[in-house]
C-alpha cells in the first residue's frame, strides 16, 4: 500500500466495520447509499491527510542539522583534522544491497549525508556520486525532478514532501526522513566534540522535536504500511532524546550511542 489515499480508505473501512459491529450487525432502516458512504470516506481521508500534512509542515520548518551546513556557519576543519579520515562512513557499495524500494530510499538518504561528510574531509566522492545516481535511477521518483537542487534531498523539506505527495510517494518521504536523521545522529556521535560546536540550543532542541514528529507520523502509518514497521521499531529507542540545549544533547547522545548504531544497522544494511 503505497499511496496515502489508499491508507485513508483502509482506515475508513475499519471505522465503518467497527460501527456496524457495535450495532450487532444490524443495518439502518434505509441502508446508507453509496454516495453518503463516499462522502464519509472522503471526510475521513481528508482528516487523516491533514494530520500528516501538518506533521510534514512542522518538519519542513526545521533547519537541517548544523553538521550538514557549509560555509561560515558549518563545521570548519583544519588541514590537520582533515588528515584523519573518518572510517565510519557507509561504503558506497551498500547501495548494491538495497533490494526493495523502501530500502533504496533509505540507503539513498544515508549516502547523501555521508557524501557531504566525505567532502568535508576532502575525501573523493566519485563512488558516492555513482551510487546515488544509480539509486535515483532505480527509484525513478519524479518528485526528485521537482526539487531545485537534488543535493538537498537530505533536508526532507516541504518542497520534497509536496512533490512526493503529488506523486503518491508520501510513505517513502517518511522512510527518507528517518534514515537521514539516524545517519546524521550516527555521524554526530563519532566526533561529538568537534561536530557539536556548530550547534546552538535551538538546533539541539530541534533534534528532539524532529524525533517527535517522525515517530508520530511513522507510528501512525506503520499500522497500514508494513514497510514502515521496522522503521518505527528502529527509531523508537530515540524517544529518550529530549534535549533542550547543547549540553543535554551531547550527554544524551552518548547514552544512546548503541541505540543509534542499531537503528542505523536496521535502516541501512
C-alpha positions, 0 to 999 in steps of 0.5 A: 500500500503505497499511496496515502489515499489508499491508507485513508480508505483502509482506515475508513473501512475499519471505522465503518466495520467497527460501527456496524459491529457495535450495532450487532450487525444490524443495518439502518432502516434505509441502508446508507447509499453509496454516495453518503458512504463516499462522502464519509470516506472522503471526510475521513481521508481528508482528516487523516491527510491533514494530520500528516500534512501538518506533521510534514509542515512542522518538519519542513520548518526545521533547519537541517542539522548544523553538521550538514551546513557549509560555509561560515556557519558549518563545521570548519576543519583544519588541514590537520583534522582533515588528515584523519579520515573518518572510517565510519562512513557507509561504503558506497557499495551498500547501495548494491544491497538495497533490494526493495524500494523502501530500502533504496530510499533509505540507503539513498538518504544515508549516502547523501549525508555521508557524501557531504561528510566525505567532502568535508574531509576532502575525501573523493566522492566519485563512488558516492556520486555513482551510487546515488545516481544509480539509486535515483535511477532505480527509484525513478521518483519524479518528485526528485525532478521537482526539487531545485537542487537534488543535493538537498534531498537530505533536508526532507523539506516541504518542497520534497514532501509536496512533490512526493505527495503529488506523486503518491510517494508520501510513505517513502518521504517518511522512510527518507526522513528517518534514515537521514536523521539516524545517519546524521545522529550516527555521524554526530556521535563519532566526533561529538566534540568537534561536530557539536560546536556548530550547534546552538540550543535551538538546533539541539532542541530541534533534534528532539522535536524532529524525533517527535514528529517522525515517530508520530507520523511513522507510528501512525502509518506503520499500522497500514504500511508494513514497510514502515514497521521496522522503521518505527521499531528502529527509531523508537529507542530515540524517544529518550532524546529530549534535549533542550540545549547543547549540553543535554544533547551531547550527554544524551547522545552518548547514552544512546550511542548503541541505540543509534548504531542499531537503528542505523544497522536496521535502516541501512544494511 
